[in-house]
Amino acid sequence: MWLRNFKKAIILKEFETLNQLIDEMPAMESLSQMEEAAYLLHHAKTILESEQSATLNSIQQLKNTIDFLKSTENIPVSSFNLKL
């Protein structure tokens, strides 16, 4: 049951579910289940690292865009007009 839910979470990229399932990982009953769980955990780690890299790239692009917009912003020159 756990392996099936973990596979589903990997396929659907449900990161909260993956985290919850890892926290609740039961003892495996056979060597084949242990090997499958190890493979799936490695695959989940690879997916999470990939998503993290994509997120960091998106944040950097947004930062660059904000910096560009700030540099091209037309700031009006303030002046004092004092009449005596």
Secondary structure, DSSP 8 states (H G I E B T S, - for coil): -HHHHHHHHHHHT-HHHHHHHHHT----SSHHHHHHHHHHHHHHHHHHHHHHHHHHHHHHHHHHHHHHHHHT------------
